[in-house]
Amino acid sequence: MRLKASHIFILAVFGVLVVYFVAMSLLSGDSAPAEPPKANDQPPQVQVTLTPEVTRPYVVTLRGRTEAARSVVVRAETSGVVAATPAREGAFVQKGTVLCRLSVDARQAALDQARAALRSRELQRRASASLAEKGYRSETQVLQDQASLDAAAAAVRQAEIALEQVNIRAPFAGVFDNRDAEIGTYLSPGQACGTLIELNPILIVGNVPETQAGRIRSGEPATATLVSGETLSGQVRYVGREADPQTRTYRLEVIASNSQQAVRSGLSADVRITTASGPAHLVPPSAMVLDAEGRQGVRHVGPDDVVIFTPVQVTEEGPDGVWVRGLSGEARVITVGQSYVDQGQKVRVALAR
């Protein structure tokens, strides 16, 4: 078969291409492989600040609120209609002050009847004793008359208590904060007359984290700065032993004097509690980092210029930085480049300016 001119041209071009690629592969095989560019073998440079170890009182800070030392709903012990409300709502009252007074009804008559019965039993007892001395009464009859006299005396005491119960009194000195019953209200036993709160002393309560609860002891000094700017000085009264299951925090109570009754319940406060002294380091806030496990700490340079991560706890924040505990001795804390180096990595060190 005779080839056409176009077919001969295509075969010639294909042959030239095959020869070209074979020649290029032979030439590239004889040449030496190209070397990759050399990497920079120097370790990274960081800036550090020399931080000495000092002995400093640990301060626990937390957010809290004021709370009444005692808050009691004063309730009726007997039933009746409220006849008077002598105590003004919101006023300071002394212990024993009548907050609500119920109508007397027949209670006074019951007391008068019990007293009359008591006088009758007293006369009967005297007569029995006189007759017994003359031999006209037995000892058993005298004892029965004495028992009747004792029962009459108990009835008088019961009637006196029932009459006194119409006066619903303050169980302690405090502020009559809320009145629940007005004149004409019928109260059954257990129903509320009003709420009495004690504001002197006053409590400042808050929740302390589980990491700090073990360091706080009862009796340690504390200060509270109220939202109004007023400062109260007191001491720790109570630290809870059972954590809140939701927040994993413990209730803390600070007790402080409030002799003028000026501080109200429910005010926000910043609480500072001074605990035992111990070693601490002052570091810049920017030096605080988190490791892969989410722990808060600082990266510092150890022997042989190797990076070390140490978990720390913040004990106090100030204008010059944060005081932390967990480091030991003088530390070279990394302040520039701490986010770009890892534990165990060798670095070049320069002092921060």
Secondary structure, 3 states (H helix, E strand, C coil): CCCCHHHHHHHHHHHHHHHHHHHHHHHHHHCCCCCCCCCCCCCCEEEEEEECCEEEEEEEEEEEEEEEEEEEEEECCCCEEEEECCCCCCCEECCCCEEEEECCCCHHHHHHHHHHHHHHHHHHHHHHHHHHHHCCCCHHHHHHHHHHHHHHHHHHHHHHHHHHCCEEECCCCEEEEEECCCCCCEECCCCEEEEEEEEEEEEEEEEEEHHHHCCCCCCCEEEEEECCCCEEEEEEEEECCCCCCCCCEEEEEEEECCCCCCCCCCCEEEEEEEEEEEEEEEECHHHEEECCCCCEEEEEECHHHEEEEEECEEEEEECCEEEEECCCCCEEEEEECCCCCCCCCECEEEECC
